[in-house]
Amino acid sequence: MTAKSSAHHIIIRLITVRGRVQGVGYRAFVVAAARTHGIEGWVRNRRDGSVEAVIAGSLSAVSVMITECRRGPPAARVEALDEQPAAATTLGLRPPGEVFAALATV
């Protein structure tokens, strides 16, 4: 009998979203979407008006999450979304015990 690996490959991405993405419920939208898709990580506003998030999960879940972040909630207007690989250490910014968190503005 051959053992089959049931482990899923986890990917981690840092995304920065620009446009009308603050004051429109964007962070709450990201938190809800992350919970729906089983994503780990965090989201926060930046003083430059952008929103930054670290998302971790399976390739398919992260892809769906990025697609949702490009759309955003109804009041948002996403003009650009930059995506880059992120290290597992970036997940450590969320409070202990939280799977996905909205963090304070930086």
Steps between C-alpha positions, in 0.01 A plus 500: 500500500641837400451799727338798335569851625184685594689821584403803297767735375455834676592824326531843661451828313531864601254715311474877486174645370468859378199707405193590703561228759485679836179607670294267279502177705791350308675347803175344627441364148848340499449347847164349395642367172800349680271317743286373211801363311702364795777758462742587779663843538414862562391827340571863593470854369815695418536872554565545125136401434571143389396175665757227565429134570685175551303198385601137543332182386481254214581628152134482398374679814763775470416545129129539579584740784713720274219509243258613772747764622525639146122549506453614861173599666236701307617846618868432420679583177813290462744669262800271554591183686866408541581145606829351614617191688524543878685315774319295765633745761260766366210296642641570848361854494149377580394460862561156656215259436350696208481332160437826311512846656445865420805687633556864593598755234871545428 
